[in-house]
Structure formats: C-alpha cells, structure tokens
Amino acid sequence: MTPAPRHRSRYLDAIVDHPKSTAFAAAMLALTVLLVLWDWNWFKGPVERAVEARTGRSFEIGGQLDVDLGRVVTIRADALRLGNAPWSEQPLMASTERLELGVDVRSLLLPGRIRIPDIRLAKPSLRLETGPDGGNWDFGRSDDGGVPPRLGRLWIDDGHLSFVDSARDTEIEVDVASRQARRAGAAPPVELDGGGRWRGSDFRLHGRAESPLDLQDTEQPYRIDLRASAGATHAHARGALVNVFRLRDFDLRLALSGDDLEDLYPLLGIALPPTPPYSLDGRFRRDGDTWRYDGFAGKVGDSDLGGDASVTVGGERPFFRAQLTSKLLDFDDLAGFIGGDPQADGDGTGEQARQAADGRVLPDTPYRLEKLNAMDADVRLRAQRIESPVLPLDDMDGRLLLEDGVVRLQPLNFGAAGGEIRSSIRMNARDQPIRTRLDAELRGLDLGRLFPDAELAQEATGDIAGHLAIAGSGNSIAQMLGSADGDIAIGMGRGQISNLLLELAGIDIAEALAFLLTGDRVIPVRCAFGDFAVQDGVMDVRALAFDTTDTIIVGEGSIDLGEETLDLVLRPRPKDRSILTLRSPLVVDGTFADPDIRPDLGRLGLRGALAVALGSIAPPAALLATIEMGGGENSDCGGEYAK
C-alpha cells in the first residue's frame, strides 16, 4: 500500500522555495539567541557617557544592567550614582540601590512621547542644596526641545531626601516611601517623615503628598497634607501647589498654633510682638512676590482674632500688611506691644502681679531694635469690645506704620468710660536710644465708669478731658517715660461725687460718722483739674485742685516717672464749720506698685497753713475748651473759696 503524501506547511514551502526568506528566518533566530544570551552590561559605558553629556555631572552604574524583553521592556540597573555640583562638599547628588523601569515598545514605534508606565526605586537618596551659583538641581543645560517621556507610576522603597541651605542655617532630612494608591492604576502617593533645622530652629515634618511624578505637569495642582513643628510652633498645610519647584502659585489651608507669635521671626522672618498662646487657621497662597494669609480666624490668648495678612518680598525689606479685627479683645493680650509680658491666665491679674513683684509697674522690656529695622509694616487692628480688669476701655482702633525703623501708631484710639482717647505715637528706632513722642486727647470720660468696682464711686458723675504731649528717649516704655519732657493736663467740669469721700479726705470726723450711720449723699462737683510740667521724667504740679460745694482740695508736689514714686500733698479745706474738722493735709507717697495715702498728723490743728497761694488756683487755659464748667455763682472754679 502506497503511503499517503505528506503536506508541508505553506510557510515552510515559502521558506524552502525562497532562499531570501530562509536567510531572514535564520537572522531572526540568531537575533533572538543573541538577545537572550547578550550581556547587557556592554551598554553601561554608552549610557553613562550619555547621562554625563546631558547633566555635566559624573554618572556611574556600579552594578548589573539587565533587560527583560516583552511588549513592555523592563530595564534594571543596580548601584546608580549621580555626581554633585562642583562647589558642593558632598560628592553625590543622587543614588539608588536599584532602578527598575518599563518601556512600552509600541510607544517607540508611534509618534509622540515614549511611555514609561512604571518606575521603581530601591533605597534612593536625593540631596538638594543651594550654593553660590544657585541650586545643585540646575545642570546648566538648555532645553534641546525634545519631548520628555510620559511617566506613569513611581514606587519608592525606603527613600531619603535631603535639603541644605547653609546661608539660611537650614538642613532637612526626610524619609520617603510610597503608599498604596486609593484607586487602581493611579500613581501611588508618598509619605514623608523627618526633620532637621529650619533657619537655625529644630523642627519636625510628617505628612503625605501625591506621587512625585505628578510634579512633571507644572500646570496641574499637586496636593499635599503636611504637618510641621518647631519647638512649640506647629503648622498644618493642606491643599494644592502649582509648579512646586518655583513656589509661585499655590492655594492652601494653613493652620498655625504655638506659644508666642514672636517665635515666627526666626522661622519666617516676620517681626511680630510677644503674644500669649495662639491658634489660627486661614487660606495661604502666593501672588508673585506677595505671600498672603487671607480670611484667617482663631484665638490669641483670650482674644478672638481674624482678618487678612500678607508679606511682600523682593524689596529692600519685607513689607508686612494686615487688616485685623477682634470681637472681644482681652487687653492683657496686648502687653507685648508695649514691652510687657503677655499672659492668658483669664483673671487679668497675672501681668500686674509679675510687674509688682520687683516693685515696678511700667514695662521695662527693651525693644528688639533688629526687629524694628528688619521690615516695614502697615497693620490695622479694630476691636469691637475690650475686656480689662483695670482699665475702663470699651473698644479700639489702631494703625501701626513701620518704615525704615520709624514706628507710628496713628491713630491709636480707644473708647473709654463712655468717652474717647485719641492718640498718636512716633518712635524713631534709627536714633539710639529710641526717640519717642506721645500726643493724646481725652474727651468725655465718665468719672463713675473710671472706677466701676468702687462702691463709693457708683453715684459719681462728670466728664473728664485732658491732653498729653510728651517726648522722651529710651529703648523701653519705662526708659522713655523716665526721660520725658512735655506737658500733661487733665480736668473735669460739673458733676457729682460721694460726700463721704470728701469728708474722709478732709478728716471731718463728725460728718463722716454721720454719713456712715445714716447713709451717704452726693455732692455737686464744681470742677477738678491737674496741670503738670514734665521735665526729665518728673511731673511737677503747676496746678492741682478738686472743688465742690462742700470742700476744696488743692495739691502740690511731683510724680517721678523714672523712679515710679509719688510725692504729693493734698490740702482739703471744708467749706462748712464742723467742730471736729481737723483739716489735716493728705500725703500721697510710695511707689506706683505700692502707693500710700495718709493724713499728715504732724500738722493737725495748724489751720490755714497752706503752702500754696490758693488765690491763684484755676484750671489750665487749655482745659477750658474741653470741659463743661457750667454757669452760676460757683462757676469760678477754685478761686472763690481759695482765699
């Protein structure tokens, strides 16, 4: 039986029948064997030279170079090292134990960018630092116009990032590791944890950011959620950045908290006064050379605070602007603005207790001159209501202007005791010591509201007015007042006051006992005034009187602002004829922290022994325009009964 004929494959027939096809198949087989057996390390030299040509830095593949073929070609390289800029003391800018990346072969055959779907790095290390010629990330090579590859996902295993800016005493070390993406196929985010030194201050940093590969699209937002702390200062930034490396455009929410806003000066270069603990949260963004903190709100001490703030850089000095508002301002929280020690103990007594501990009341903390010359500023603060256990303040409107070391508080206005205090202050920190001038006007302050906690003052009424114009030199409030020259005058027109106070002041025992047993009554006040000449920190009395229908009290002496001491004698002259009227002078002495008021018992019975020419007592002319004297027979304040 004849065997059936064998049918060859048409492909085999084609190869047999066409010698050229046979040669092509043999070539493909040989190429396949070659690719399988090829030692890819042969390409290490050409790759190293290509990278060095592109970067101008040394580049080394210290380990194996291997390639797995397929639709996505996988390339692996071990022990990669990229050299640093010539000026750096550290030889390496970047290194990794292993780089593994895939290249989509189809993207090599199609027009457009090469597609690299995955990159994996094992123990990579990147050092960024600034030097005399900029950052070491500037390779000094112009863009050749080529299209960069399209990168997909980056996986980082046990990475490390360093940033060094020696000029600003900054050195940061951060561990970086990839975490699982929330959705399939998305680039995995990275977690960061580390710390170091920022502008000389130790700090810690941790948080999460999107994949570093997302930075390649400078037009798309790059989302972060980072927390940092430096000592007691804490920051939490969350939101999106655009073009991270330039830091030109971003829109974040930034929460700030800490023990003292003054601590931001070494961290950010913003000169703020000492404050109690604070907590703020607002919108943080950048517009060109201006960094903005808009719509923030929170607490500073016991006060609420909100508004907008910005810092503009690029000029001779940073320029700080702020529009601030407070619905309820605890006055103790402003102590740092005048050189005091701010506190937030809630009872309003902590600051006063600390000042009195060393026998001083006026703030004597020196101003930090380097801060006054570190920046320019324009800050407005409006407080709708003020809480103060000592001062009867209602509200506040103040504007601080700082330019080239000259500070102006203009205006610095307070609602006080139903009236107002309008003032302006000028401080020239270019002079050494600082030269300060204070001008203030008081109008319509209600006498009873000045002493809200004094039971005997509850029935007191009368509008108080005055003016202050003084100038002095010194690097603290205490030093400035201790050297001040100028004029101070204060007065009150028609009003009323407890007669018990006057009888006690006049040591009229019979009437005082009667009031204590049967009840107090109010006495009309004709006027009250004090006129002082200030020279070298000492307030000398030019005229001092308190005149009612029952009693006139005149005074003499001085107040030493430098030593914080009182040396006054008040001489009451009752206008009735009580048989037990002692008419003893009252001595007011002691210190601001511990004043003493007592009768001068050594002069009991010395009727009419007045050391001043009572006939000349009259209100200062400057006060007559600001106080209501009233009409009638007693309108000649002081003079009628001063004879």
Secondary structure, DSSP 4 states (H G I P E B T S, - for coil): -PPPPPPPPHHHHHHHH-HHHHHHHHHHHHHHHHHHH--GGGGHHHHHHHHHHHHSS-EEE-S-EEEE-SSEEEEEEEEEEEE--TT-SSSEEEEEEEEEEEEEHHHHHSSS--EEEEEEEES-EEEEEEETTEETT--------PPPPEEEEEEEESEEEEEEEGGGTEEEEEEEEE---SSTTSPPPEEEEEEEEETTEEEEEEEEE--GGGGG-TTS-EEEEEEEEETTEEEEEEEEEESTTTT-EEEEEEEEEES-GGGHHHHH-------S-EEEEEEEEEETTEEEEEEEEEEETTEEEEEEEEEE-SSSS-EEEEEEEESSEEGGGGGGGGT------SSS-HHHHHHHHTT--S--PPP-HHHHTT-EEEEEEEES-EE-SSS-EEEEEEEEEEETTEEEEEEEEEEETTEEEEEEEEEETTSSS-EEEEEEEEEEEEHHHHSTT-GGGTT-EEEEEEEEEEEEE-SSHHHHHHT-EEEEEEEEEEEEEEHHHHHHHTTBHHHHHHHHHH---EEEEEEEEEEEEEETTEEEEEEEEEEESSEEEEEEEEEETTTTEEEEEEEEEESS--TTB--PPEEEEEESSSEEEEE-GGGTT-TT--SS-GGG----HHHHTTS----STT-STTTTT--
